[in-house]
Amino acid sequence: MTSPSATAPDTHPLGTTEAGTPSEDRREAGFEGAVTVVTRRTVADGVVSLELAPGSGEPLPAWRPGAHIDVALPTGVTRQYSLCGPVGDTARWRVAVLREPDGRGGSQWIHDHVEEGGELRVRGPRDNFPLRPAARYLFVGGGIGITPLLPMIAGAEAAGAEWSLLYGGRTRSSMAFLPELEGYGERVTVRPQDEYGLLDLAGFLGDPDPSALVYCCGPAGLIDAVEAHCAGWPTGTLNVERFAAAAVRRPAGGAAEQPIEVELRASGTTLTVPPELSVLQAVERAGVPVLSSCEEGICGSCETAVLEGEIDHRDSLLTEDEQAANDTMLICVSRARGGRLVLDL
Ligand code: FES
């Protein structure tokens, strides 16, 4: 087990010290090792919350609202879960896991095998979804997508910002953490679909407000609807976190995928990546170590600096500005437009 590189808890109301660039924040991963499951609670139909404490008794690294950890399961899969306990808590990390019968097995394994007193291997925290300072926040959560929003709400509240939450789910009993949210009173609008139908996004989001930021996490349909509503809003206003990759973009016009050449500058190797392999797979086959987790372009762990070449971004994580900067890519899904890339690997 690697020792946690603990830092003092943040004292800024938003739980942030001087935030780095989004890309720097994503690369933070201060802890890797075993944690003990100190509590397991059912917090909604099909949702368990787990509180995790370091086996060593030393503090865990501080974290900011929106951060997640990777949970590496004995089955060989790694899954990402948002930290949803008190902002910056370094004694215990809380995550919540929805059992997804149609998923790839990670959540089911956790539901079926993780008990209090058991151990899990985790890595993080990593901040893909940072809460930036604003005078006003509009939070939209769908189902288990409430998890990253809980510490954001606490941070916004502590900072004295104006905020409101629209929280949807299939039924009231499927919606986690309602008792915790009750204390916020009218700032929280709870809208189970079986009682109210689809969320009234237009009524909640209203017109663009230059002082406001919108944060949304939930199922793809909800995020797509919020993105559509905010399409004409100033760049950067809307911030989303997806659990699953958006539809992966393919070559234009139905053209066949082409092989690409990838130079790994630091390793002194050049690879040809055939259409059936991702850059990540080709790099791993070449024996060059690189972190990875989701392999869907959503977690950020494989983010790699690009020294030359035009990137064909296919991820669901980088912002428009980050993609336009053309200096970093998620090599598990993205490829090259010009057929050649030089990576800092
Ligand atoms: S492995 Fe998760 S973004 Fe590439």
Boltz pocket constraint, residues with backbone or C-beta under 6 A from the ligand:
constraints:
  - pocket:
      binder: B
      contacts: [[A, 291], [A, 292], [A, 293], [A, 294], [A, 295], [A, 296], [A, 297], [A, 298], [A, 299], [A, 300], [A, 301], [A, 302], [A, 303], [A, 330], [A, 331], [A, 332], [A, 333]]
      max_distance: 6.0
